[in-house]
Amino acid sequence: MKIKKGNQVEITAGKDSGKRGEVLYVFPRLEKIVVKGANIMKRHVRAKRDGEKGQRIEKEAPLHVSNVMLVCPHTNALTRIGYRFEGGEKVRVSKKSGKVI
């Protein structure tokens, strides 16, 4: 998977299209990621004790990786990702600027 935890991404499809945020979690086998502040879902939680009330918790739900694009840290533009070998190491490269991410 080309997108890693901590990357800045923009959502390109769905209800949150156009929002930018940081990647919090990556699920490579499912090809899904969780983006901070995007795809917020409400979850209803029951009261656990007698005096306590139930509540609704808002949290980020996973998005498919095909619905986001990486934001290039150098140009602040949306870009695709490629790979290149530099000094015997495989590095990620921005397709738009050609710089190492």
Secondary structure, DSSP 4 states (H G I P E B T S, - for coil): ----TT-EEEE-SSTTTT-EEEEEEEETTTTEEEETTSSEEEEEE--SSTTPPPEEEEEEPPEEGGGEEEEPTTT-SEE-EEEEEETTEEEEEETTT--B-
